[in-house]
Amino acid sequence: MALEFKTRTQVVVEAIRSQILSGQIKAGEPLRQAALAEQLNVSRIPIREALLQLEAEGLVKFEPHKGATATEISPELIDELFELRALLEADLLARSIPLLTETDLNQAEQTLARLDEALQSPDHADLWPTLNTEFHSCLYKASRPQSFEIVGNLNKNADRYIRMHLQLAGGIQKASAEHQRLLDLCRKRDIKGACAELTSHILHAKDEIKQFLMRHNNL
């Protein structure tokens, strides 16, 4: 029964997330639990659990006397988060590459294999963002711990947009090849090339997210 409930809740999470990210549910729109339960043909319990999970992802917020609403999607915040990521992650990567061990590189390679495997999973929409972060972390963790923590916090704040890019804006199709090129450059200890690849990877994601949102009239 616990497994069935968890699976049902995850289906609800994915359905509501998709509606928010695609613009079907507009920013600021109330998320009525009774209406969502009827629409998705479930009880209110998985709806409530799903909204709490989406709150943690930054897609939903709970307000006193108002309940849950879809959060605003800000183009200015997208620019700030991804440009900060590009600056800080490139610097962190440059400092990490000379320190990367064969174990670190092999771990990154194994994570890439898991990313490819995840595409065959019905839960790939949730597995991919987690494994994507894990892959990048393999390449950064050898460097400054405080900077690594700051980058981790930035990625948490950008998670909703990273998910949007991977799931809805075609990011998954491009990310695999870009990740492999990045890892190959790290193995060659090509700091300049790896940092250029990483910066391009992050900033292209930013541009594609904004283009996706414009097409769906969210910006």
C-alpha positions in Angstrom: 0.0 0.0 0.0 2.8 2.4 0.8 4.5 1.8 -2.5 1.2 2.4 -4.3 0.6 5.6 -2.5 4.1 6.9 -3.2 3.7 6.1 -6.9 0.3 7.8 -7.1 1.8 10.9 -5.4 4.7 11.0 -7.8 2.3 10.8 -10.8 0.4 13.8 -9.3 3.7 15.7 -8.8 4.6 15.2 -12.4 1.2 16.2 -13.7 1.0 19.4 -11.7 4.6 20.3 -12.4 4.1 19.9 -16.1 1.1 22.1 -16.1 3.0 24.9 -14.2 6.1 24.7 -16.3 4.2 24.6 -19.6 2.0 27.6 -18.6 -1.2 25.6 -18.5 -1.4 26.7 -14.8 -0.5 30.4 -14.8 1.8 32.1 -12.3 -0.2 33.3 -9.3 -3.1 31.0 -10.1 -4.6 29.3 -7.0 -4.1 25.6 -6.8 -7.4 24.3 -5.5 -6.9 20.9 -4.0 -10.5 19.7 -4.6 -10.4 20.7 -8.2 -7.0 19.1 -8.8 -8.1 15.9 -7.1 -11.2 15.8 -9.4 -9.1 16.5 -12.5 -6.5 13.9 -11.7 -9.0 11.4 -10.3 -7.2 11.0 -6.9 -8.0 11.9 -3.3 -6.8 15.1 -1.7 -4.0 13.3 0.2 -1.6 12.8 -2.8 -2.5 16.3 -4.0 -1.4 17.8 -0.7 1.8 15.8 -0.7 2.5 16.8 -4.3 2.0 20.5 -3.6 4.4 20.2 -0.6 7.0 18.6 -2.9 6.5 21.3 -5.6 6.8 24.0 -2.9 10.3 22.5 -2.1 11.1 22.8 -5.9 10.1 26.5 -5.9 7.1 26.0 -8.2 4.4 26.4 -5.5 4.0 28.7 -2.5 1.6 28.6 0.4 0.2 31.9 1.6 -2.0 32.6 4.7 -5.7 32.7 3.9 -5.0 32.0 0.2 -3.6 28.5 0.1 -1.3 27.2 -2.6 -0.5 29.2 -5.7 1.9 28.8 -8.7 4.9 31.0 -8.2 6.0 33.7 -10.6 8.6 32.8 -13.3 11.0 35.7 -13.6 13.2 36.3 -16.7 15.4 38.6 -14.6 16.0 35.8 -12.1 16.7 33.3 -14.8 19.4 35.6 -16.2 20.9 36.2 -12.7 20.9 32.6 -11.6 22.4 31.2 -14.8 25.0 33.9 -15.3 26.1 33.5 -11.7 26.3 29.7 -12.2 28.4 30.2 -15.3 30.9 32.5 -13.5 31.2 30.5 -10.3 31.0 27.0 -11.8 33.6 27.8 -14.4 36.0 29.2 -11.7 35.3 26.1 -9.5 36.0 23.8 -12.4 39.2 25.5 -13.3 40.5 25.1 -9.7 39.2 21.5 -9.6 40.6 20.0 -12.8 44.3 19.8 -11.5 43.0 18.1 -8.4 40.7 15.6 -10.0 41.7 12.0 -9.3 41.1 9.0 -11.5 38.4 8.0 -9.0 36.6 11.3 -9.4 36.7 11.0 -13.2 35.5 7.4 -13.1 32.7 8.4 -10.8 31.7 11.1 -13.3 31.8 8.6 -16.1 29.6 6.2 -14.1 27.1 9.0 -13.5 26.9 9.7 -17.2 26.1 6.0 -17.8 23.3 6.2 -15.2 22.0 9.4 -16.9 21.7 7.4 -20.2 20.0 4.5 -18.4 17.6 6.9 -16.7 16.2 7.9 -20.1 14.6 4.4 -20.2 13.0 4.8 -16.8 9.4 6.0 -16.4 10.7 8.2 -13.6 13.4 9.9 -15.8 11.8 13.4 -15.3 12.9 13.1 -11.6 16.0 11.0 -12.0 17.6 13.3 -14.6 17.8 16.5 -12.6 19.3 14.7 -9.6 21.9 12.8 -11.7 22.7 15.9 -13.7 23.6 17.7 -10.4 25.6 14.7 -9.3 27.6 14.6 -12.5 28.6 18.3 -12.1 29.4 17.8 -8.5 31.8 15.0 -9.4 33.9 17.6 -11.3 33.7 20.4 -8.7 34.1 18.8 -5.4 37.9 18.5 -5.4 38.1 22.3 -5.1 37.1 24.9 -2.6 34.4 23.6 -0.2 32.8 27.0 0.5 32.5 27.8 -3.2 31.1 24.3 -3.8 28.4 24.9 -1.2 27.5 28.3 -2.7 27.2 26.6 -6.2 25.0 24.0 -4.6 22.7 26.6 -3.2 22.5 28.4 -6.6 21.6 25.1 -8.2 18.8 24.6 -5.7 17.4 28.0 -6.5 17.7 27.3 -10.2 16.2 23.8 -9.9 12.8 24.7 -11.3 14.4 26.2 -14.4 16.9 23.3 -14.8 14.0 20.9 -14.7 12.1 23.0 -17.2 15.1 22.9 -19.5 15.6 19.2 -19.2 12.0 18.1 -19.4 10.3 20.7 -21.6 12.8 22.7 -23.6 14.7 19.8 -25.2 17.7 20.0 -22.8 18.0 16.2 -22.2 18.6 15.6 -25.9 21.7 18.0 -25.9 23.0 17.5 -22.4 24.3 14.0 -22.9 26.8 14.9 -25.6 27.7 18.2 -23.9 28.4 16.3 -20.6 30.6 13.8 -22.5 32.6 16.6 -24.1 33.1 18.3 -20.8 34.3 15.1 -19.1 36.7 14.3 -22.0 38.2 17.8 -21.7 38.6 17.3 -17.9 40.4 14.0 -18.5 42.8 15.8 -20.9 43.3 18.5 -18.1 42.3 21.1 -20.7 41.2 23.8 -18.3 40.5 26.5 -20.9 38.5 24.1 -23.1 36.5 22.6 -20.2 35.6 26.0 -18.8 34.5 27.2 -22.2 32.4 24.1 -22.7 30.8 24.4 -19.3 30.1 28.2 -19.7 28.4 27.5 -23.1 26.4 24.6 -21.6 25.0 26.8 -18.8 24.3 29.9 -20.9 22.7 28.0 -23.7 20.4 26.4 -21.2 19.4 29.9 -20.0 18.6 31.1 -23.5 16.6 27.9 -24.3 14.6 28.3 -21.1 13.7 31.9 -21.9 12.8 31.0 -25.5 10.6 28.2 -24.3 8.8 30.5 -21.9 8.3 33.2 -24.6 6.7 30.6 -26.8 4.3 29.7 -24.0 3.5 33.3 -23.2 4.9 33.2 -19.7 7.4 36.1 -20.1 
